[in-house]
Amino acid sequence: MMRFTLGKEERLKSRKLIGKLYEEGKSIRVFPLRMVYIQTEHTSKYPAQVGMSVPKRNFKRAVDRNRIKRLLRESYRREKGMVYSEAKKPYVYMISYIAREEWKYEDIEEKMSKLMSLFVAEINTNEK
């Protein structure tokens, strides 16, 4: 039974991994989300570690960036089971919010779901 939580171990914190991610990672977009991912070993026992980012140049105020990150984490938390059931190897990814205005949670959730399905399709092709 998978718990629908997003604990400390599932969060991407390692600067080294984040650097590697942006140097070597592949990216998938489902506007307003962009995911940069890489298949690599990480420290956690979970199949994936995830980070969320909202660019400062699109949202000047920290409260806005933090709210969007909260929405992203929440929608990811509900969709991650898809990835967890499919991934055979460990992944690290960063999900960035690339729209310039704030979207409603329902819309973000729908796009997150599409993004996760795309990602699962992608890892299924790569892991075969």
C-alpha positions in Angstrom: 0.0 0.0 0.0 1.5 3.3 -1.1 0.9 6.2 1.2 -0.1 9.4 -0.5 2.4 11.5 1.4 5.3 13.6 0.2 7.9 13.0 2.9 11.4 14.5 3.3 13.1 11.5 1.6 11.0 12.1 -1.6 12.2 15.7 -1.9 15.1 16.6 -4.1 17.5 18.6 -1.9 21.0 17.6 -3.1 22.7 20.5 -4.9 24.9 18.0 -6.7 21.9 16.1 -8.1 20.1 19.3 -9.0 23.2 20.5 -10.9 23.5 17.2 -12.7 19.8 17.3 -13.5 20.0 20.6 -15.4 23.2 19.6 -17.2 22.1 16.2 -18.4 18.4 16.0 -17.9 15.7 15.6 -20.5 12.6 17.7 -20.4 8.9 17.2 -21.0 6.3 20.0 -21.1 2.6 20.1 -20.4 2.0 23.8 -20.2 2.1 25.4 -17.6 4.4 22.6 -16.2 7.9 21.6 -17.3 9.6 18.5 -16.0 13.3 18.0 -16.2 14.3 14.5 -15.3 17.2 12.2 -15.2 17.6 8.5 -14.4 20.1 8.3 -11.6 20.9 6.8 -8.2 19.9 9.0 -5.3 19.9 8.6 -1.5 16.3 7.8 -0.9 14.5 4.4 -0.8 11.7 5.8 -3.0 11.7 5.4 -6.8 11.8 9.1 -7.3 13.0 12.4 -5.7 11.2 15.5 -6.8 11.7 19.3 -6.5 9.3 22.1 -7.4 10.4 25.5 -8.7 8.6 28.7 -9.6 10.8 31.3 -11.3 11.2 34.6 -9.5 11.1 36.5 -12.8 7.5 35.4 -13.4 6.3 35.9 -9.8 8.0 38.6 -7.9 6.4 38.0 -4.6 7.5 35.1 -2.5 4.0 34.4 -1.2 2.8 33.8 -4.8 5.7 31.5 -5.5 5.2 29.6 -2.3 1.5 29.2 -3.0 2.1 27.8 -6.5 4.7 25.5 -5.1 2.2 24.2 -2.6 -0.3 23.6 -5.3 2.3 21.8 -7.4 3.4 19.6 -4.4 -0.2 18.8 -3.6 -1.1 17.8 -7.2 2.1 15.8 -7.5 1.4 14.0 -4.3 -1.9 12.8 -5.7 -0.5 11.7 -9.0 2.9 10.2 -8.0 1.5 6.6 -7.6 1.5 6.4 -11.4 5.3 6.9 -11.5 5.9 4.7 -8.4 4.1 1.8 -9.9 6.0 2.0 -13.2 9.5 3.1 -12.4 12.0 0.2 -12.1 15.0 2.5 -11.7 15.5 5.6 -9.6 14.7 9.0 -11.0 15.3 12.5 -10.0 13.1 15.3 -11.4 12.3 19.0 -11.0 8.9 20.3 -11.9 8.9 24.0 -12.9 5.9 26.2 -13.3 6.4 28.2 -16.5 3.2 30.2 -16.9 3.2 33.9 -16.0 -0.1 33.9 -14.2 -1.4 31.7 -11.4 -3.7 28.9 -12.5 -6.5 27.3 -10.5 -5.7 24.2 -8.6 -8.1 22.0 -10.7 -6.3 23.0 -13.9 -2.9 22.5 -12.4 -4.0 19.0 -11.2 -5.3 18.1 -14.6 -2.0 19.1 -16.2 0.1 17.3 -13.6 -1.8 14.2 -14.4 -1.0 14.6 -18.1 2.6 15.3 -17.3 2.9 12.2 -15.1 1.3 10.0 -17.8 3.7 11.4 -20.4 6.6 10.7 -18.0 5.5 7.2 -17.4 5.2 6.6 -21.2 8.7 8.0 -21.5 10.3 5.8 -18.8 8.5 2.8 -20.3 10.2 3.4 -23.6 13.6 4.1 -22.0 13.6 1.1 -19.6 12.6 -1.5 -22.2 
